[in-house]
């Protein structure tokens, strides 16, 4: 049903994921070179762990956004129904 309402949603999501992956890989290679020059274990660990944090945050946002959108549409529908009810009185 969502595909009828938003026909390009899947294509946009795939394109965004590919662009994010390419950008992350490029940034990761630069960070690896920088961490190698510093030779500090804590920095190296952070450099290797940040993509997982980015992926986790992206998944959380992907799950939360549709739920917030659904709540907003329900509130809008309830507000419209209450307004029409007041007009009838």
HTML snippet that shows the backbone in 3Dmol.js (N, CA, C, O; Angstrom):
<script src="https://3Dmol.org/build/3Dmol-min.js"></script>
<div id="view" style="width:600px;height:400px;position:relative"></div>
<script>
const pdb = `
ATOM      1  N   UNK A   1       0.812  -1.177   0.000  1.00  0.00           N
ATOM      2  CA  UNK A   1       0.000   0.000   0.000  1.00  0.00           C
ATOM      3  C   UNK A   1       0.864   1.252   0.000  1.00  0.00           C
ATOM      4  O   UNK A   1       0.524   2.248  -0.638  1.00  0.00           O
ATOM      5  N   UNK A   2       1.982   1.200   0.718  1.00  0.00           N
ATOM      6  CA  UNK A   2       2.882   2.352   0.753  1.00  0.00           C
ATOM      7  C   UNK A   2       3.510   2.585  -0.611  1.00  0.00           C
ATOM      8  O   UNK A   2       3.849   3.719  -0.949  1.00  0.00           O
ATOM      9  N   UNK A   3       3.671   1.523  -1.403  1.00  0.00           N
ATOM     10  CA  UNK A   3       4.279   1.695  -2.710  1.00  0.00           C
ATOM     11  C   UNK A   3       3.370   2.472  -3.652  1.00  0.00           C
ATOM     12  O   UNK A   3       3.868   3.141  -4.558  1.00  0.00           O
ATOM     13  N   UNK A   4       2.052   2.407  -3.468  1.00  0.00           N
ATOM     14  CA  UNK A   4       1.148   3.195  -4.301  1.00  0.00           C
ATOM     15  C   UNK A   4       1.217   4.675  -3.940  1.00  0.00           C
ATOM     16  O   UNK A   4       1.123   5.538  -4.813  1.00  0.00           O
ATOM     17  N   UNK A   5       1.380   4.963  -2.658  1.00  0.00           N
ATOM     18  CA  UNK A   5       1.399   6.334  -2.211  1.00  0.00           C
ATOM     19  C   UNK A   5       2.761   6.995  -2.478  1.00  0.00           C
ATOM     20  O   UNK A   5       2.816   8.157  -2.881  1.00  0.00           O
ATOM     21  N   UNK A   6       3.840   6.268  -2.257  1.00  0.00           N
ATOM     22  CA  UNK A   6       5.190   6.783  -2.451  1.00  0.00           C
ATOM     23  C   UNK A   6       5.948   5.841  -3.389  1.00  0.00           C
ATOM     24  O   UNK A   6       6.686   4.978  -2.914  1.00  0.00           O
ATOM     25  N   UNK A   7       5.787   5.983  -4.701  1.00  0.00           N
ATOM     26  CA  UNK A   7       6.378   5.004  -5.619  1.00  0.00           C
ATOM     27  C   UNK A   7       7.905   5.029  -5.660  1.00  0.00           C
ATOM     28  O   UNK A   7       8.511   4.018  -6.015  1.00  0.00           O
ATOM     29  N   UNK A   8       8.549   6.144  -5.311  1.00  0.00           N
ATOM     30  CA  UNK A   8       9.999   6.220  -5.410  1.00  0.00           C
ATOM     31  C   UNK A   8      10.687   6.051  -4.067  1.00  0.00           C
ATOM     32  O   UNK A   8      11.901   6.228  -3.975  1.00  0.00           O
ATOM     33  N   UNK A   9       9.941   5.713  -3.024  1.00  0.00           N
ATOM     34  CA  UNK A   9      10.514   5.627  -1.690  1.00  0.00           C
ATOM     35  C   UNK A   9      11.619   4.582  -1.645  1.00  0.00           C
ATOM     36  O   UNK A   9      12.686   4.843  -1.089  1.00  0.00           O
ATOM     37  N   UNK A  10      11.390   3.415  -2.214  1.00  0.00           N
ATOM     38  CA  UNK A  10      12.387   2.340  -2.184  1.00  0.00           C
ATOM     39  C   UNK A  10      13.625   2.737  -2.972  1.00  0.00           C
ATOM     40  O   UNK A  10      14.746   2.498  -2.521  1.00  0.00           O
ATOM     41  N   UNK A  11      13.443   3.335  -4.132  1.00  0.00           N
ATOM     42  CA  UNK A  11      14.578   3.736  -4.958  1.00  0.00           C
ATOM     43  C   UNK A  11      15.402   4.818  -4.255  1.00  0.00           C
ATOM     44  O   UNK A  11      16.632   4.793  -4.302  1.00  0.00           O
ATOM     45  N   UNK A  12      14.730   5.757  -3.611  1.00  0.00           N
ATOM     46  CA  UNK A  12      15.440   6.811  -2.889  1.00  0.00           C
ATOM     47  C   UNK A  12      16.231   6.236  -1.728  1.00  0.00           C
ATOM     48  O   UNK A  12      17.358   6.659  -1.471  1.00  0.00           O
ATOM     49  N   UNK A  13      15.654   5.285  -1.034  1.00  0.00           N
ATOM     50  CA  UNK A  13      16.335   4.678   0.104  1.00  0.00           C
ATOM     51  C   UNK A  13      17.569   3.913  -0.350  1.00  0.00           C
ATOM     52  O   UNK A  13      18.621   4.001   0.284  1.00  0.00           O
ATOM     53  N   UNK A  14      17.454   3.176  -1.427  1.00  0.00           N
ATOM     54  CA  UNK A  14      18.601   2.416  -1.950  1.00  0.00           C
ATOM     55  C   UNK A  14      19.686   3.369  -2.428  1.00  0.00           C
ATOM     56  O   UNK A  14      20.867   3.147  -2.158  1.00  0.00           O
ATOM     57  N   UNK A  15      19.304   4.422  -3.129  1.00  0.00           N
ATOM     58  CA  UNK A  15      20.294   5.391  -3.606  1.00  0.00           C
ATOM     59  C   UNK A  15      20.995   6.071  -2.437  1.00  0.00           C
ATOM     60  O   UNK A  15      22.210   6.266  -2.473  1.00  0.00           O
ATOM     61  N   UNK A  16      20.248   6.430  -1.412  1.00  0.00           N
ATOM     62  CA  UNK A  16      20.855   7.058  -0.235  1.00  0.00           C
ATOM     63  C   UNK A  16      21.799   6.096   0.481  1.00  0.00           C
ATOM     64  O   UNK A  16      22.858   6.504   0.958  1.00  0.00           O
ATOM     65  N   UNK A  17      21.421   4.832   0.556  1.00  0.00           N
ATOM     66  CA  UNK A  17      22.281   3.842   1.206  1.00  0.00           C
ATOM     67  C   UNK A  17      23.580   3.646   0.423  1.00  0.00           C
ATOM     68  O   UNK A  17      24.651   3.524   1.018  1.00  0.00           O
ATOM     69  N   UNK A  18      23.488   3.616  -0.891  1.00  0.00           N
ATOM     70  CA  UNK A  18      24.696   3.453  -1.718  1.00  0.00           C
ATOM     71  C   UNK A  18      25.607   4.667  -1.569  1.00  0.00           C
ATOM     72  O   UNK A  18      26.817   4.522  -1.394  1.00  0.00           O
ATOM     73  N   UNK A  19      25.027   5.861  -1.639  1.00  0.00           N
ATOM     74  CA  UNK A  19      25.833   7.067  -1.478  1.00  0.00           C
ATOM     75  C   UNK A  19      26.471   7.142  -0.090  1.00  0.00           C
ATOM     76  O   UNK A  19      27.633   7.526   0.049  1.00  0.00           O
ATOM     77  N   UNK A  20      25.713   6.778   0.918  1.00  0.00           N
ATOM     78  CA  UNK A  20      26.262   6.776   2.283  1.00  0.00           C
ATOM     79  C   UNK A  20      27.377   5.754   2.415  1.00  0.00           C
ATOM     80  O   UNK A  20      28.375   6.018   3.085  1.00  0.00           O
ATOM     81  N   UNK A  21      27.228   4.598   1.794  1.00  0.00           N
ATOM     82  CA  UNK A  21      28.274   3.572   1.845  1.00  0.00           C
ATOM     83  C   UNK A  21      29.549   4.008   1.161  1.00  0.00           C
ATOM     84  O   UNK A  21      30.645   3.787   1.676  1.00  0.00           O
ATOM     85  N   UNK A  22      29.412   4.626   0.004  1.00  0.00           N
ATOM     86  CA  UNK A  22      30.600   5.098  -0.725  1.00  0.00           C
ATOM     87  C   UNK A  22      31.294   6.211   0.052  1.00  0.00           C
ATOM     88  O   UNK A  22      32.519   6.224   0.173  1.00  0.00           O
ATOM     89  N   UNK A  23      30.507   7.139   0.572  1.00  0.00           N
ATOM     90  CA  UNK A  23      31.084   8.230   1.357  1.00  0.00           C
ATOM     91  C   UNK A  23      31.756   7.733   2.619  1.00  0.00           C
ATOM     92  O   UNK A  23      32.831   8.206   2.987  1.00  0.00           O
ATOM     93  N   UNK A  24      31.121   6.778   3.282  1.00  0.00           N
ATOM     94  CA  UNK A  24      31.691   6.220   4.508  1.00  0.00           C
ATOM     95  C   UNK A  24      32.984   5.475   4.213  1.00  0.00           C
ATOM     96  O   UNK A  24      33.945   5.592   4.973  1.00  0.00           O
ATOM     97  N   UNK A  25      33.027   4.719   3.137  1.00  0.00           N
ATOM     98  CA  UNK A  25      34.247   3.987   2.780  1.00  0.00           C
ATOM     99  C   UNK A  25      35.393   4.943   2.463  1.00  0.00           C
ATOM    100  O   UNK A  25      36.536   4.699   2.850  1.00  0.00           O
ATOM    101  N   UNK A  26      35.090   6.020   1.765  1.00  0.00           N
ATOM    102  CA  UNK A  26      36.120   7.005   1.442  1.00  0.00           C
ATOM    103  C   UNK A  26      36.636   7.687   2.710  1.00  0.00           C
ATOM    104  O   UNK A  26      37.842   7.838   2.903  1.00  0.00           O
ATOM    105  N   UNK A  27      35.705   8.091   3.565  1.00  0.00           N
ATOM    106  CA  UNK A  27      36.087   8.743   4.817  1.00  0.00           C
ATOM    107  C   UNK A  27      36.849   7.782   5.721  1.00  0.00           C
ATOM    108  O   UNK A  27      37.786   8.190   6.408  1.00  0.00           O
ATOM    109  N   UNK A  28      36.459   6.523   5.728  1.00  0.00           N
ATOM    110  CA  UNK A  28      37.125   5.515   6.560  1.00  0.00           C
ATOM    111  C   UNK A  28      38.571   5.312   6.122  1.00  0.00           C
ATOM    112  O   UNK A  28      39.455   5.158   6.964  1.00  0.00           O
ATOM    113  N   UNK A  29      38.819   5.309   4.828  1.00  0.00           N
ATOM    114  CA  UNK A  29      40.194   5.115   4.364  1.00  0.00           C
ATOM    115  C   UNK A  29      41.079   6.293   4.774  1.00  0.00           C
ATOM    116  O   UNK A  29      42.246   6.104   5.117  1.00  0.00           O
ATOM    117  N   UNK A  30      40.525   7.505   4.740  1.00  0.00           N
ATOM    118  CA  UNK A  30      41.295   8.670   5.173  1.00  0.00           C
ATOM    119  C   UNK A  30      41.543   8.631   6.689  1.00  0.00           C
ATOM    120  O   UNK A  30      42.633   8.962   7.157  1.00  0.00           O
ATOM    121  N   UNK A  31      40.525   8.225   7.440  1.00  0.00           N
ATOM    122  CA  UNK A  31      40.695   8.122   8.882  1.00  0.00           C
ATOM    123  C   UNK A  31      41.708   7.043   9.262  1.00  0.00           C
ATOM    124  O   UNK A  31      42.481   7.218  10.204  1.00  0.00           O
ATOM    125  N   UNK A  32      41.701   5.930   8.531  1.00  0.00           N
ATOM    126  CA  UNK A  32      42.671   4.864   8.799  1.00  0.00           C
ATOM    127  C   UNK A  32      44.107   5.361   8.609  1.00  0.00           C
ATOM    128  O   UNK A  32      44.991   5.052   9.408  1.00  0.00           O
ATOM    129  N   UNK A  33      44.327   6.131   7.547  1.00  0.00           N
ATOM    130  CA  UNK A  33      45.665   6.674   7.296  1.00  0.00           C
ATOM    131  C   UNK A  33      46.065   7.628   8.424  1.00  0.00           C
ATOM    132  O   UNK A  33      47.201   7.596   8.897  1.00  0.00           O
ATOM    133  N   UNK A  34      45.125   8.474   8.850  1.00  0.00           N
ATOM    134  CA  UNK A  34      45.397   9.429   9.927  1.00  0.00           C
ATOM    135  C   UNK A  34      45.683   8.708  11.251  1.00  0.00           C
ATOM    136  O   UNK A  34      46.617   9.068  11.968  1.00  0.00           O
ATOM    137  N   UNK A  35      44.875   7.690  11.569  1.00  0.00           N
ATOM    138  CA  UNK A  35      45.080   6.935  12.808  1.00  0.00           C
ATOM    139  C   UNK A  35      46.396   6.168  12.767  1.00  0.00           C
ATOM    140  O   UNK A  35      47.048   6.005  13.799  1.00  0.00           O
ATOM    141  N   UNK A  36      46.793   5.698  11.593  1.00  0.00           N
ATOM    142  CA  UNK A  36      48.071   4.996  11.468  1.00  0.00           C
ATOM    143  C   UNK A  36      49.252   5.905  11.753  1.00  0.00           C
ATOM    144  O   UNK A  36      50.252   5.479  12.331  1.00  0.00           O
ATOM    145  N   UNK A  37      49.129   7.170  11.341  1.00  0.00           N
ATOM    146  CA  UNK A  37      50.216   8.125  11.615  1.00  0.00           C
ATOM    147  C   UNK A  37      50.296   8.454  13.107  1.00  0.00           C
ATOM    148  O   UNK A  37      51.389   8.618  13.647  1.00  0.00           O
ATOM    149  N   UNK A  38      49.143   8.552  13.773  1.00  0.00           N
ATOM    150  CA  UNK A  38      49.143   8.884  15.196  1.00  0.00           C
ATOM    151  C   UNK A  38      49.644   7.725  16.052  1.00  0.00           C
ATOM    152  O   UNK A  38      50.339   7.936  17.045  1.00  0.00           O
ATOM    153  N   UNK A  39      49.290   6.505  15.666  1.00  0.00           N
ATOM    154  CA  UNK A  39      49.694   5.293  16.381  1.00  0.00           C
ATOM    155  C   UNK A  39      49.253   5.315  17.852  1.00  0.00           C
ATOM    156  O   UNK A  39      50.030   4.986  18.748  1.00  0.00           O
ATOM    157  N   UNK A  40      47.987   5.711  18.083  1.00  0.00           N
ATOM    158  CA  UNK A  40      47.388   5.714  19.420  1.00  0.00           C
ATOM    159  C   UNK A  40      46.278   4.667  19.413  1.00  0.00           C
ATOM    160  O   UNK A  40      45.347   4.776  18.614  1.00  0.00           O
ATOM    161  N   UNK A  41      46.347   3.653  20.281  1.00  0.00           N
ATOM    162  CA  UNK A  41      45.348   2.575  20.243  1.00  0.00           C
ATOM    163  C   UNK A  41      43.900   3.045  20.423  1.00  0.00           C
ATOM    164  O   UNK A  41      42.997   2.514  19.775  1.00  0.00           O
ATOM    165  N   UNK A  42      43.670   4.031  21.291  1.00  0.00           N
ATOM    166  CA  UNK A  42      42.296   4.503  21.515  1.00  0.00           C
ATOM    167  C   UNK A  42      41.736   5.162  20.260  1.00  0.00           C
ATOM    168  O   UNK A  42      40.573   4.955  19.913  1.00  0.00           O
ATOM    169  N   UNK A  43      42.552   5.946  19.589  1.00  0.00           N
ATOM    170  CA  UNK A  43      42.107   6.605  18.350  1.00  0.00           C
ATOM    171  C   UNK A  43      41.852   5.565  17.272  1.00  0.00           C
ATOM    172  O   UNK A  43      40.876   5.669  16.529  1.00  0.00           O
ATOM    173  N   UNK A  44      42.712   4.572  17.181  1.00  0.00           N
ATOM    174  CA  UNK A  44      42.525   3.511  16.193  1.00  0.00           C
ATOM    175  C   UNK A  44      41.223   2.748  16.442  1.00  0.00           C
ATOM    176  O   UNK A  44      40.508   2.405  15.500  1.00  0.00           O
ATOM    177  N   UNK A  45      40.920   2.485  17.718  1.00  0.00           N
ATOM    178  CA  UNK A  45      39.668   1.793  18.052  1.00  0.00           C
ATOM    179  C   UNK A  45      38.452   2.641  17.669  1.00  0.00           C
ATOM    180  O   UNK A  45      37.472   2.117  17.139  1.00  0.00           O
ATOM    181  N   UNK A  46      38.515   3.944  17.934  1.00  0.00           N
ATOM    182  CA  UNK A  46      37.407   4.827  17.555  1.00  0.00           C
ATOM    183  C   UNK A  46      37.237   4.902  16.042  1.00  0.00           C
ATOM    184  O   UNK A  46      36.116   4.918  15.534  1.00  0.00           O
ATOM    185  N   UNK A  47      38.358   4.947  15.330  1.00  0.00           N
ATOM    186  CA  UNK A  47      38.307   5.018  13.868  1.00  0.00           C
ATOM    187  C   UNK A  47      37.659   3.768  13.285  1.00  0.00           C
ATOM    188  O   UNK A  47      36.932   3.842  12.295  1.00  0.00           O
ATOM    189  N   UNK A  48      37.924   2.627  13.899  1.00  0.00           N
ATOM    190  CA  UNK A  48      37.352   1.387  13.378  1.00  0.00           C
ATOM    191  C   UNK A  48      35.914   1.163  13.831  1.00  0.00           C
ATOM    192  O   UNK A  48      35.194   0.383  13.207  1.00  0.00           O
ATOM    193  N   UNK A  49      35.475   1.828  14.903  1.00  0.00           N
ATOM    194  CA  UNK A  49      34.134   1.576  15.437  1.00  0.00           C
ATOM    195  C   UNK A  49      33.053   2.546  15.024  1.00  0.00           C
ATOM    196  O   UNK A  49      31.872   2.254  15.217  1.00  0.00           O
ATOM    197  N   UNK A  50      33.414   3.710  14.452  1.00  0.00           N
ATOM    198  CA  UNK A  50      32.383   4.704  14.163  1.00  0.00           C
ATOM    199  C   UNK A  50      31.403   4.292  13.068  1.00  0.00           C
ATOM    200  O   UNK A  50      30.249   4.714  13.138  1.00  0.00           O
ATOM    201  N   UNK A  51      31.772   3.506  12.071  1.00  0.00           N
ATOM    202  CA  UNK A  51      30.754   3.133  11.075  1.00  0.00           C
ATOM    203  C   UNK A  51      29.598   2.318  11.665  1.00  0.00           C
ATOM    204  O   UNK A  51      28.454   2.460  11.231  1.00  0.00           O
ATOM    205  N   UNK A  52      29.890   1.479  12.637  1.00  0.00           N
ATOM    206  CA  UNK A  52      28.810   0.700  13.267  1.00  0.00           C
ATOM    207  C   UNK A  52      27.850   1.614  14.018  1.00  0.00           C
ATOM    208  O   UNK A  52      26.639   1.392  14.007  1.00  0.00           O
ATOM    209  N   UNK A  53      28.384   2.634  14.666  1.00  0.00           N
ATOM    210  CA  UNK A  53      27.530   3.610  15.346  1.00  0.00           C
ATOM    211  C   UNK A  53      26.663   4.350  14.331  1.00  0.00           C
ATOM    212  O   UNK A  53      25.480   4.583  14.578  1.00  0.00           O
ATOM    213  N   UNK A  54      27.239   4.715  13.207  1.00  0.00           N
ATOM    214  CA  UNK A  54      26.494   5.399  12.144  1.00  0.00           C
ATOM    215  C   UNK A  54      25.378   4.511  11.597  1.00  0.00           C
ATOM    216  O   UNK A  54      24.265   4.985  11.366  1.00  0.00           O
ATOM    217  N   UNK A  55      25.666   3.248  11.392  1.00  0.00           N
ATOM    218  CA  UNK A  55      24.655   2.306  10.902  1.00  0.00           C
ATOM    219  C   UNK A  55      23.538   2.145  11.922  1.00  0.00           C
ATOM    220  O   UNK A  55      22.364   2.128  11.552  1.00  0.00           O
ATOM    221  N   UNK A  56      23.883   2.029  13.189  1.00  0.00           N
ATOM    222  CA  UNK A  56      22.880   1.878  14.238  1.00  0.00           C
ATOM    223  C   UNK A  56      21.969   3.099  14.315  1.00  0.00           C
ATOM    224  O   UNK A  56      20.750   2.955  14.406  1.00  0.00           O
ATOM    225  N   UNK A  57      22.541   4.282  14.280  1.00  0.00           N
ATOM    226  CA  UNK A  57      21.736   5.513  14.323  1.00  0.00           C
ATOM    227  C   UNK A  57      20.825   5.595  13.098  1.00  0.00           C
ATOM    228  O   UNK A  57      19.668   6.001  13.213  1.00  0.00           O
ATOM    229  N   UNK A  58      21.329   5.218  11.945  1.00  0.00           N
ATOM    230  CA  UNK A  58      20.508   5.223  10.730  1.00  0.00           C
ATOM    231  C   UNK A  58      19.329   4.273  10.831  1.00  0.00           C
ATOM    232  O   UNK A  58      18.222   4.606  10.410  1.00  0.00           O
ATOM    233  N   UNK A  59      19.560   3.093  11.386  1.00  0.00           N
ATOM    234  CA  UNK A  59      18.464   2.135  11.551  1.00  0.00           C
ATOM    235  C   UNK A  59      17.429   2.635  12.547  1.00  0.00           C
ATOM    236  O   UNK A  59      16.229   2.459  12.337  1.00  0.00           O
ATOM    237  N   UNK A  60      17.885   3.257  13.626  1.00  0.00           N
ATOM    238  CA  UNK A  60      16.949   3.809  14.607  1.00  0.00           C
ATOM    239  C   UNK A  60      16.094   4.896  13.959  1.00  0.00           C
ATOM    240  O   UNK A  60      14.879   4.925  14.149  1.00  0.00           O
ATOM    241  N   UNK A  61      16.718   5.780  13.203  1.00  0.00           N
ATOM    242  CA  UNK A  61      15.958   6.837  12.524  1.00  0.00           C
ATOM    243  C   UNK A  61      14.997   6.260  11.492  1.00  0.00           C
ATOM    244  O   UNK A  61      13.894   6.777  11.315  1.00  0.00           O
ATOM    245  N   UNK A  62      15.401   5.211  10.821  1.00  0.00           N
ATOM    246  CA  UNK A  62      14.542   4.583   9.827  1.00  0.00           C
ATOM    247  C   UNK A  62      13.301   3.975  10.463  1.00  0.00           C
ATOM    248  O   UNK A  62      12.234   3.952   9.849  1.00  0.00           O
ATOM    249  N   UNK A  63      13.434   3.483  11.689  1.00  0.00           N
ATOM    250  CA  UNK A  63      12.300   2.900  12.403  1.00  0.00           C
ATOM    251  C   UNK A  63      11.444   3.986  13.049  1.00  0.00           C
ATOM    252  O   UNK A  63      10.217   3.893  13.024  1.00  0.00           O
ATOM    253  N   UNK A  64      12.064   5.005  13.621  1.00  0.00           N
ATOM    254  CA  UNK A  64      11.326   6.035  14.358  1.00  0.00           C
ATOM    255  C   UNK A  64      10.554   6.968  13.433  1.00  0.00           C
ATOM    256  O   UNK A  64       9.440   7.370  13.769  1.00  0.00           O
ATOM    257  N   UNK A  65      11.107   7.322  12.289  1.00  0.00           N
ATOM    258  CA  UNK A  65      10.465   8.304  11.408  1.00  0.00           C
ATOM    259  C   UNK A  65       9.065   7.893  10.961  1.00  0.00           C
ATOM    260  O   UNK A  65       8.148   8.706  11.075  1.00  0.00           O
ATOM    261  N   UNK A  66       8.851   6.686  10.464  1.00  0.00           N
ATOM    262  CA  UNK A  66       7.481   6.324  10.066  1.00  0.00           C
ATOM    263  C   UNK A  66       6.509   6.321  11.250  1.00  0.00           C
ATOM    264  O   UNK A  66       5.334   6.651  11.085  1.00  0.00           O
ATOM    265  N   UNK A  67       6.988   5.951  12.441  1.00  0.00           N
ATOM    266  CA  UNK A  67       6.101   5.943  13.608  1.00  0.00           C
ATOM    267  C   UNK A  67       5.713   7.368  13.987  1.00  0.00           C
ATOM    268  O   UNK A  67       4.561   7.608  14.347  1.00  0.00           O
ATOM    269  N   UNK A  68       6.639   8.315  13.915  1.00  0.00           N
ATOM    270  CA  UNK A  68       6.330   9.706  14.228  1.00  0.00           C
ATOM    271  C   UNK A  68       5.398  10.293  13.177  1.00  0.00           C
ATOM    272  O   UNK A  68       4.502  11.074  13.495  1.00  0.00           O
ATOM    273  N   UNK A  69       5.614   9.914  11.930  1.00  0.00           N
ATOM    274  CA  UNK A  69       4.752  10.390  10.845  1.00  0.00           C
ATOM    275  C   UNK A  69       3.329   9.864  11.019  1.00  0.00           C
ATOM    276  O   UNK A  69       2.363  10.586  10.773  1.00  0.00           O
ATOM    277  N   UNK A  70       3.200   8.606  11.442  1.00  0.00           N
ATOM    278  CA  UNK A  70       1.891   8.004  11.659  1.00  0.00           C
ATOM    279  C   UNK A  70       1.175   8.700  12.816  1.00  0.00           C
ATOM    280  O   UNK A  70      -0.027   8.952  12.737  1.00  0.00           O
ATOM    281  N   UNK A  71       1.903   9.011  13.885  1.00  0.00           N
ATOM    282  CA  UNK A  71       1.294   9.713  15.022  1.00  0.00           C
ATOM    283  C   UNK A  71       0.817  11.100  14.617  1.00  0.00           C
ATOM    284  O   UNK A  71      -0.257  11.538  15.031  1.00  0.00           O
ATOM    285  N   UNK A  72       1.612  11.790  13.811  1.00  0.00           N
ATOM    286  CA  UNK A  72       1.236  13.130  13.373  1.00  0.00           C
ATOM    287  C   UNK A  72      -0.013  13.080  12.495  1.00  0.00           C
ATOM    288  O   UNK A  72      -0.883  13.943  12.607  1.00  0.00           O
ATOM    289  N   UNK A  73      -0.107  12.084  11.630  1.00  0.00           N
ATOM    290  CA  UNK A  73      -1.293  11.989  10.771  1.00  0.00           C
ATOM    291  C   UNK A  73      -2.529  11.626  11.582  1.00  0.00           C
ATOM    292  O   UNK A  73      -3.626  12.097  11.283  1.00  0.00           O
ATOM    293  N   UNK A  74      -2.363  10.794  12.603  1.00  0.00           N
ATOM    294  CA  UNK A  74      -3.496  10.471  13.482  1.00  0.00           C
ATOM    295  C   UNK A  74      -3.959  11.696  14.242  1.00  0.00           C
ATOM    296  O   UNK A  74      -5.160  11.919  14.390  1.00  0.00           O
ATOM    297  N   UNK A  75      -3.015  12.497  14.726  1.00  0.00           N
ATOM    298  CA  UNK A  75      -3.371  13.718  15.457  1.00  0.00           C
ATOM    299  C   UNK A  75      -4.067  14.701  14.527  1.00  0.00           C
ATOM    300  O   UNK A  75      -5.003  15.388  14.934  1.00  0.00           O
ATOM    301  N   UNK A  76      -3.619  14.769  13.295  1.00  0.00           N
ATOM    302  CA  UNK A  76      -4.230  15.661  12.315  1.00  0.00           C
ATOM    303  C   UNK A  76      -5.653  15.216  12.000  1.00  0.00           C
ATOM    304  O   UNK A  76      -6.558  16.044  11.895  1.00  0.00           O
ATOM    305  N   UNK A  77      -5.848  13.926  11.851  1.00  0.00           N
ATOM    306  CA  UNK A  77      -7.182  13.399  11.574  1.00  0.00           C
ATOM    307  C   UNK A  77      -8.105  13.653  12.760  1.00  0.00           C
ATOM    308  O   UNK A  77      -9.259  14.042  12.579  1.00  0.00           O
ATOM    309  N   UNK A  78      -7.600  13.434  13.974  1.00  0.00           N
ATOM    310  CA  UNK A  78      -8.403  13.665  15.172  1.00  0.00           C
ATOM    311  C   UNK A  78      -8.743  15.145  15.313  1.00  0.00           C
ATOM    312  O   UNK A  78      -9.858  15.492  15.701  1.00  0.00           O
ATOM    313  N   UNK A  79      -7.786  16.015  15.000  1.00  0.00           N
ATOM    314  CA  UNK A  79      -8.030  17.460  15.064  1.00  0.00           C
ATOM    315  C   UNK A  79      -9.068  17.896  14.047  1.00  0.00           C
ATOM    316  O   UNK A  79      -9.930  18.719  14.353  1.00  0.00           O
ATOM    317  N   UNK A  80      -8.994  17.355  12.851  1.00  0.00           N
ATOM    318  CA  UNK A  80      -9.974  17.691  11.815  1.00  0.00           C
ATOM    319  C   UNK A  80     -11.360  17.194  12.202  1.00  0.00           C
ATOM    320  O   UNK A  80     -12.352  17.889  11.980  1.00  0.00           O
ATOM    321  N   UNK A  81     -11.437  16.011  12.770  1.00  0.00           N
ATOM    322  CA  UNK A  81     -12.732  15.458  13.184  1.00  0.00           C
ATOM    323  C   UNK A  81     -13.335  16.293  14.306  1.00  0.00           C
ATOM    324  O   UNK A  81     -14.541  16.538  14.317  1.00  0.00           O
ATOM    325  N   UNK A  82     -12.512  16.728  15.244  1.00  0.00           N
ATOM    326  CA  UNK A  82     -13.006  17.551  16.347  1.00  0.00           C
ATOM    327  C   UNK A  82     -13.473  18.904  15.831  1.00  0.00           C
ATOM    328  O   UNK A  82     -14.482  19.425  16.305  1.00  0.00           O
ATOM    329  N   UNK A  83     -12.762  19.482  14.871  1.00  0.00           N
ATOM    330  CA  UNK A  83     -13.166  20.760  14.294  1.00  0.00           C
ATOM    331  C   UNK A  83     -14.496  20.669  13.564  1.00  0.00           C
ATOM    332  O   UNK A  83     -15.339  21.559  13.672  1.00  0.00           O
ATOM    333  N   UNK A  84     -14.672  19.594  12.828  1.00  0.00           N
ATOM    334  CA  UNK A  84     -15.940  19.422  12.104  1.00  0.00           C
ATOM    335  C   UNK A  84     -17.089  19.180  13.063  1.00  0.00           C
ATOM    336  O   UNK A  84     -18.212  19.620  12.817  1.00  0.00           O
ATOM    337  N   UNK A  85     -16.813  18.480  14.158  1.00  0.00           N
ATOM    338  CA  UNK A  85     -17.828  18.247  15.166  1.00  0.00           C
ATOM    339  C   UNK A  85     -18.256  19.554  15.810  1.00  0.00           C
ATOM    340  O   UNK A  85     -19.442  19.771  16.059  1.00  0.00           O
ATOM    341  N   UNK A  86     -17.291  20.424  16.080  1.00  0.00           N
ATOM    342  CA  UNK A  86     -17.611  21.733  16.659  1.00  0.00           C
ATOM    343  C   UNK A  86     -18.426  22.594  15.686  1.00  0.00           C
ATOM    344  O   UNK A  86     -19.289  23.360  16.116  1.00  0.00           O
ATOM    345  N   UNK A  87     -18.162  22.475  14.392  1.00  0.00           N
ATOM    346  CA  UNK A  87     -18.902  23.239  13.397  1.00  0.00           C
ATOM    347  C   UNK A  87     -20.377  22.793  13.354  1.00  0.00           C
ATOM    348  O   UNK A  87     -21.270  23.607  13.122  1.00  0.00           O
ATOM    349  N   UNK A  88     -20.614  21.518  13.577  1.00  0.00           N
ATOM    350  CA  UNK A  88     -21.974  20.996  13.529  1.00  0.00           C
ATOM    351  C   UNK A  88     -22.803  21.448  14.726  1.00  0.00           C
ATOM    352  O   UNK A  88     -24.029  21.503  14.640  1.00  0.00           O
ATOM    353  N   UNK A  89     -22.165  21.766  15.817  1.00  0.00           N
ATOM    354  CA  UNK A  89     -22.884  22.176  17.012  1.00  0.00           C
ATOM    355  C   UNK A  89     -23.358  23.546  16.876  1.00  0.00           C
ATOM    356  O   UNK A  89     -23.992  24.073  17.790  1.00  0.00           O
TER     357      UNK A  89
END
`;
const viewer = $3Dmol.createViewer("view");
viewer.addModel(pdb, "pdb");
viewer.setStyle({}, {cartoon: {color: "spectrum"}});
viewer.zoomTo();
viewer.render();
</script>
